[in-house]
Amino acid sequence: WTATDACGNIETASQTISVIDNVKPYFTFVPESATIVCPLTPEFGTPAAADLCGAVTVTYEDVRTAGSCANEYSITRTWTATDACGNIETASQTISVIDNVKPYFTFVPESATIVCPLTPEFGTPAASDACGTVTLAYEDVRTAGSCANEYSITRTWTATDACGNIETASQTISVIDNVKPY
């Protein structure tokens, strides 16, 4: 400012106003965290950010965390909103992938009846899982028939996926003796 009196004497003074931006930008929308079931894969939403003084740049970084079994995991996406002066704000969304779906049999040998002296020969089943590999195991149970030469064997297969989900299927082969002695 310049102050001047009637005789032309002057005096000056000044004032400086500095405008600073130390206020963080802010998120106006952040997608909610979610849990999905394998074999679905995470699909992240798009956040919205704003700043009182201008434009905002939004970037992100993903961090994958293993779950309690091979087919389970979570991904956390952290967004960083940065304004023109370097002020930042972060927000995140986590999508967890779980595997609670049983494997399934795509083929199970049919049960059969055979005549003594033939012996049971079991087929080989096929199993699959939407999220990965399947391990097959089996157990046989023999049941006596109505005479010494008759019996049945039931083979029960257990299909187990990497997360311990199981499905079972069975095949029974019955041995009968309907041939006369000679």
Secondary structure per residue as TSV (DSSP state, phi and psi in degrees):
chain	resnum	aa	ss	phi	psi
A	1	W	-	360.0	149.9
A	2	T	E	-123.4	124.8
A	3	A	E	-105.4	127.9
A	4	T	E	-126.6	130.0
A	5	D	-	-91.4	-177.8
A	6	A	T	-65.4	-20.0
A	7	C	T	-99.6	7.1
A	8	G	S	87.1	6.6
A	9	N	-	-73.1	139.3
A	10	I	E	-127.6	153.8
A	11	E	E	-141.3	141.9
A	12	T	E	-120.3	153.7
A	13	A	-	-150.7	154.3
A	14	S	-	-135.8	158.4
A	15	Q	-	-135.6	133.1
A	16	T	-	-112.8	130.4
A	17	I	-	-114.5	117.4
A	18	S	-	-99.0	131.1
A	19	V	-	-101.3	120.4
A	20	I	-	-118.9	156.0
A	21	D	-	-121.7	99.6
A	22	N	-	-120.5	20.5
A	23	V	-	-100.7	128.2
A	24	K	-	-65.4	151.0
A	25	P	-	-69.0	174.9
A	26	Y	E	-143.0	154.3
A	27	F	E	-91.8	130.3
A	28	T	E	-94.7	-16.6
A	29	F	E	-153.9	133.2
A	30	V	-	-132.5	126.1
A	31	P	-	-59.8	146.6
A	32	E	-	-75.6	150.4
A	33	S	-	-67.3	156.6
A	34	A	E	-150.4	162.3
A	35	T	E	-122.0	131.1
A	36	I	E	-124.9	164.2
A	37	V	E	-105.9	131.6
A	38	C	T	-55.7	137.2
A	39	P	T	-95.5	11.3
A	40	L	-	-61.3	151.4
A	41	T	-	-116.6	150.4
A	42	P	-	-59.5	135.7
A	43	E	-	-127.4	113.0
A	44	F	-	-86.7	147.9
A	45	G	-	-79.4	-175.6
A	46	T	-	-118.7	120.6
A	47	P	-	-79.5	168.9
A	48	A	E	-126.8	136.1
A	49	A	E	-132.4	154.8
A	50	A	E	-142.8	167.0
A	51	D	-	-144.7	143.6
A	52	L	T	-68.2	-22.5
A	53	C	T	-110.2	-0.1
A	54	G	S	159.6	-151.8
A	55	A	-	-77.4	157.9
A	56	V	E	-128.0	139.2
A	57	T	E	-107.9	132.3
A	58	V	E	-116.4	126.3
A	59	T	E	-123.9	169.2
A	60	Y	E	-145.0	162.3
A	61	E	E	-140.4	137.7
A	62	D	E	-104.9	140.8
A	63	V	E	-127.1	123.0
A	64	R	E	-98.3	133.8
A	65	T	E	-123.0	128.8
A	66	A	E	-65.7	149.1
A	67	G	-	-96.0	-161.2
A	68	S	S	-81.0	-8.2
A	69	C	S	-149.2	173.2
A	70	A	T	-60.3	-30.8
A	71	N	T	-94.8	2.3
A	72	E	-	-113.0	141.2
A	73	Y	E	-165.1	170.7
A	74	S	E	-136.8	152.0
A	75	I	E	-125.8	126.4
A	76	T	E	-107.3	120.4
A	77	R	E	-100.1	121.0
A	78	T	E	-109.5	120.0
A	79	W	E	-94.2	142.4
A	80	T	E	-120.1	119.9
A	81	A	E	-97.9	125.7
A	82	T	E	-124.5	129.9
A	83	D	E	-91.8	-180.0
A	84	A	T	-64.8	-19.0
A	85	C	T	-101.5	7.8
A	86	G	S	87.3	6.2
A	87	N	-	-73.9	138.8
A	88	I	E	-129.6	155.2
A	89	E	E	-141.1	145.2
A	90	T	E	-121.9	155.3
A	91	A	E	-150.7	155.7
A	92	S	E	-141.8	160.3
A	93	Q	E	-133.9	133.4
A	94	T	E	-115.3	130.9
A	95	I	E	-115.8	120.8
A	96	S	E	-101.9	134.4
A	97	V	E	-108.1	122.3
A	98	I	E	-115.1	158.7
A	99	D	-	-125.2	98.5
A	100	N	-	-122.8	21.2
A	101	V	-	-103.2	129.9
A	102	K	-	-66.0	150.6
A	103	P	-	-68.2	174.1
A	104	Y	E	-141.8	151.9
A	105	F	E	-87.2	131.0
A	106	T	E	-97.1	-17.2
A	107	F	E	-154.0	133.7
A	108	V	-	-132.1	125.9
A	109	P	-	-59.0	145.4
A	110	E	-	-75.6	151.0
A	111	S	-	-68.1	156.8
A	112	A	E	-149.4	163.3
A	113	T	E	-122.3	130.5
A	114	I	E	-124.2	164.5
A	115	V	E	-106.2	134.0
A	116	C	T	-56.5	135.0
A	117	P	T	-97.7	10.9
A	118	L	-	-62.0	150.8
A	119	T	-	-114.5	149.4
A	120	P	-	-59.9	134.2
A	121	E	-	-126.7	113.8
A	122	F	-	-86.4	146.0
A	123	G	-	-78.6	-177.9
A	124	T	-	-115.9	119.9
A	125	P	-	-79.3	169.6
A	126	A	E	-129.6	136.7
A	127	A	E	-133.9	156.3
A	128	S	E	-142.1	166.2
A	129	D	B	-142.8	139.2
A	130	A	T	-65.8	-19.2
A	131	C	T	-111.9	-6.5
A	132	G	B	167.5	-147.5
A	133	T	-	-87.7	161.9
A	134	V	E	-126.4	139.8
A	135	T	E	-106.3	131.7
A	136	L	E	-106.7	137.0
A	137	A	E	-137.9	161.5
A	138	Y	E	-143.9	161.9
A	139	E	E	-140.2	136.6
A	140	D	E	-105.0	140.0
A	141	V	E	-125.7	123.0
A	142	R	E	-98.5	134.2
A	143	T	E	-123.7	129.5
A	144	A	E	-68.0	148.3
A	145	G	-	-97.0	-160.6
A	146	S	S	-81.6	-10.4
A	147	C	S	-144.5	173.5
A	148	A	T	-61.4	-29.3
A	149	N	T	-92.5	-1.9
A	150	E	-	-110.1	138.7
A	151	Y	E	-165.1	171.2
A	152	S	E	-137.1	149.6
A	153	I	E	-124.0	126.8
A	154	T	E	-108.0	120.7
A	155	R	E	-100.4	121.6
A	156	T	E	-110.1	119.6
A	157	W	E	-93.7	142.4
A	158	T	E	-118.4	120.9
A	159	A	E	-98.8	124.7
A	160	T	E	-123.7	130.2
A	161	D	E	-91.7	179.6
A	162	A	T	-64.6	-17.9
A	163	C	T	-103.8	10.4
A	164	G	S	84.4	6.6
A	165	N	-	-74.2	137.0
A	166	I	E	-128.5	154.6
A	167	E	E	-140.6	146.1
A	168	T	E	-121.9	154.7
A	169	A	E	-149.5	153.5
A	170	S	E	-133.1	154.9
A	171	Q	E	-133.4	131.9
A	172	T	E	-115.7	130.2
A	173	I	E	-115.9	121.0
A	174	S	E	-102.0	133.9
A	175	V	E	-106.9	123.6
A	176	I	E	-117.3	158.5
A	177	D	-	-123.4	96.4
A	178	N	-	-121.9	22.7
A	179	V	-	-103.2	130.2
A	180	K	-	-70.8	147.7
A	181	P	-	-64.5	161.2
A	182	Y	-	-134.6	360.0
